[in-house]
Amino acid sequence: MTYRRVVYLGCMVACLGLSAQNGPGASHQSAEASAPSVHPEKIAYTRAPDAANVSYGPHERNVLDLWKAKSERPTPLVIYFHPGAFHQGDKSWIELYDKPLREMLLERGISVASGSYRYAGQAPLPAPMLDCARAIQFLRYHAKEYNLNPKAVISVGASAGAMTSLFLAFHDDMADPASDDPVKRQSTRICAAGSIDGQPALDPRYSKKFPFIEQYARDMMPKLFGVAPSELNTEKGYRIAEEVSPITYLTRDDPPVFMYYTHNLTDQPPKNKNEAIHNPRFGAVLKEPMDKLGIECIFRTPQDYPAKESRPFTKDMVDFFIKYLPKKGA
């Protein structure tokens, strides 16, 4: 894939993650809506990982948990990255938000990992996203040990984790064949990506196209970028914005994406902060250039699932992932 900057002026956003009042997707009755407003840092698992608190990098938050699908042959892998606005959250939050996804993947013979990463307050963007890239490299390097197929890797996440999954999907391969670190020699490319309430860009210029998000962008972007508020709308701020925005890297040879937003697409102003920062308009904006490039991009909201159960997209997302995994023997 050839690196290029893409400033797609219809695409924007904003501060990522949970609102102070609600978790992702408070627009209809679901597990998201009923989740506590302030989450414990760690959530107790109902299914113990086969490998817990595995260190994939030097920082204390560079840890992951792994559930191995039962198989004599190496299995595909889906790695999950948690929500939390890049300033809170934990790998165990898969239990709170996407336990049904983990369980269905395991039932279908796909191993699941969930990774923590540094907060932006510890290392500004894109460092947390690069941590997630290393998590993929680490699991590829140790694929034999964990009975994984290193050619069959998919990334998925919610909110901040969704933006990270899009970043990994569109970015050039970050492997460094000349590195002394064997983990860094591994590919970061993935077969497909899943995005739940994801944002395809973080750019103060785009927020002007969506006035409802401008205040949140102004308040949070400097903290995410590690710059002074006065530097946000400068060349320095714009350079960081382009560096961290997934849509910057989108090209024709990128993998397909399944997107779900927990709010319905509407022309009405968002009702609250949560609906503003997880607005499905952002997904609609990403789908347009992906369609033009001929890359499959599935875009779903609650109105596509009348039953209104928690995480109604789960089966469709798993089927989508399986569609794009390499066939056996490939």
N, C-alpha and C positions, 0 to 999 in steps of 0.2 A: 504494500500500500504506500502510495506517495503522500507525504505530509503536505497539507495545505491549510491555509487559514480560510475559514468560511464565516463571513459576518452575515448571518441570515437575519435581517432586521425584523422579521415577524416574530422571531424567537427570543424569549427572554427567560429569566427569572433570577431568582430571588432567594430569599432565605429558605433553607431547607429544614424540614423536620417537623417535630411535634409542636403544636401550639401550646401556650401556657394553659389553655382550658381543656383541650381535647387531644386524643391521639389521632394518627392519620385516619382520615375517612369518617368523620363524625356525622356525615350527612344522612345515613340511613342506619336502621337498627342492625347492629352486627357486633362482633367481638371488638372491632375497633372502637365503636361508639361506647361500649360498656367498659372499656379498659380504664384503669385508674388514671387520674390526671397527672399524678406524680409517680413514676414507676420506680421500684427498687432498682438499684444498679444492676443486680443480678437476679435472674428468674430461675426458680428450681425446675429442673427437667423432669418430665414424666417418663422419658426414655433416656437412659444414661448413654452418653457417647461411648463408642468403642475406643476412642483415643481423646483424652480431655486435656485442655490447657497445653496443647502442643505449641512450643515456641517456634515461630517461623522467621523471626527477625530479632534485632538487638533490643528493642524497646519493650517495656513491661506489658504494653498493650498489643504487642505483636504476638498474639496467641489465637489459636483456633481449636474448635472441637470437630470431631469427625465421627459420623455414623456410617458404617460400612454395610452395603447391601450384601446379602448372602449370595455368593456366586463362586464357582470354581475358576471362572475366567475373570480377567480384569474388568472392572465395571466402569461405566461412565461416572462423571462427577459433576454435581451442581454445587457451587459455593455461594453462600448467602452472606450479604453484608447488611448490617442493621441500620435502622433509622436513628435520628437523634440530633439533626442539625449540625453535625460535626462537632458537637460540644457535649453530648451525653450519649448513653446507650452502651450496649454490650452484646457480645456474640450470643448470649443466652436469650436475647429478645426474639429470636426465631420462635421460641416457645410461646411467647405472648402474642405475636402477630401472625406467624406463618407456620405453626405446627402442622396444619392440614397439608401444606405443601411438602414439608419434610416427610411426613408419613406416607403420602402418596408416591413420592419419588422412591422411597425405600421399597415400597410394595412393587414398584415397576422395575426393580433391579438397578436403581441408580443410587450411588453413594452420595451423601450430603455432608458438606462442611459448613461451618459458620464461623466467621472471623471477626475479631475486634481489630481496631486500628487506632492510631493516635488521633486525639482531638485537635482541632485547629488551634486551640489555645496552647497546645504543646508543640505543634509544628504546623504553620499555616499551609493552606492548600497551595499546591497539589499534594503535599506530603502524605496526608491520610489516604488519598487515592493510590499513591505509589506503594504504600504499605499493602494495599489490597492486591496490587499487581504482583508484589513479592509473595503474597500468600499463594497465589496461583502457581508461581514459579517453584515455590517450596514443595507443593503437593505434586507437581510434575516430576521434580527431582526425586521424590520419595515414592513415586507411583508403584514401583515393584513391592516395596515394603507394605503399602496399604492396599495392594491388589486393585489399582486404578489403571484405567486406560488413559495415558497422557494426551492422546489425540482427541479425547471426547470430554471436553471441559466446557461448562456453561456457567455464567455468572448471573445472579439475581439479587435484588435488594429492594428495600423500601425507603422512600424519600431520599435522605442523603446516600443510603446504600444503593438506591436505584440510580441516582446520578452517577455514582461510582461505576456501576455496572455498564452504563452507557459509555462512560469514559473508556473503560476497558474494551468495549466492543468496537469503538471507532478509532482508538489511538493506534499509531504504528506499533509494531512489535518492539517491546522494550528490552528484548534479550540482548545481552552483551557477550558475544562469543569469545572475546578476548579477556574477560574478567577472570581474576584469580578465585573468585567466589563461584563455585559450580552452580549454585542456585540462580545466580544472575545470568547464567548462560541459557537458561530455559526460556521458552517462548511465553509471552503473555497473551497471545491471541486466543480467542474463544470461538466456539461453534455457533452460539446464539446468546442472547441476553434477555433477561426478564426485568421489567421496570414497574414498580408499584408506587404510584404517586411521585414519579421522577421528574426532574427538571433537566432539560437538554442544554441549558446555558445559565451562566451566572455573569451578567454583564450590566453595569449601571445604565448604559445607553439604552438597552432593551427595555428596562423597567419603565422608561418614559412612554413606551407603547402600551403599557398596562398600568394606568395610574393607580389601580387598587393595590399594587404591590410595591409602589415606589418608596413608601415610608419604611417598609420592612427591609427593602434592599439597602436603603441608605443607612439603616441602623445596624444591619448584620454583616454586610459585605466587607467593611473594613476589618472586622474581627476575623472573618474567614480568610481574608487575604493577608493579614498581618501588616496592614498599612494604617496610617493616620486617616481620619475622616476627610481631611483636606486633600489627601492624595488619591481618593477614590476616582474622581473625575479628572484624572491626569493621564498622561501617556503611561506612567508606571502602573496605575490602576487598570487601564485598558489592556496593557500587556498581560498582566496576571489574569484578568477576566478571560482573555482568549486562550491562555494556557490551560485553564481549568475547565473550560466549557466543552462538553462532549461534542457538540455540533461543529466545533472548530475542525475536527478531524474526520468528519464524515466524508467518505468516498465510496465509489461504486463497488469495491471489493469487500465491504464490511459485512458482518454477519447480520442475520435477521433479528428482529426485536418483537417481543410481546409486551405491550403496555396495558396497564390497568390503572384507572383513577377511581378513588372511592367517593368522588362527587360526580354528579351528572353534568354533562355539557349544556350550558345555558347562556343566553345573552344577558342575563341579569347580573348585577354586581355581586361579588361574593358576600356571604352573610357574616363571615368571621375570618379571623387570621388563618385558621386551618384551611378553609376553602380557598383562600387567596394563594397560599403558598403551595398547595397541592392541586392547583386548578387544571382541569382537563384541557383547557385551551393550549397549554404548553405541549401536551401530547399531540393535539391536532396540528400544531405548528411543526413538530418534528416529523410527523407522518408525511406531510407534503413533500419535502425534499427526498425522503426515503422512497416514496412512490415514484418520483421522477427518476431516481437512480435505479429503479427496478429491484430494490431490496424489500423483501416482505416485512411489513410492519403492521402488526395486529393492534388495534386500538379499541379498548373496551371500557365501559363505565357500568354502574349499577343498572341503568335502564336496559342493558343487554341481558340482564339476568333477573327476571320478574320474581323469582322465589325469595329474593332478599336474604339468603343465608349468608353466614360469615364467609368472607373470601370466596365468593361464588365462581371466580375465574379459575380456581385451582386446577380442575381437570383439564380445561382448555390449555392452560399454560404448560402443564406436564406433557400433554399430547403434542404441543408445539415444539417443546424441547426434544422430544423423542424423534420427531420428524427431521430435525436437523443434526442429530447425532450421526457420526459415521456408521455405516452398516457393518455388521460383523464381518471380519476378515479384511476390511478396508484399511 
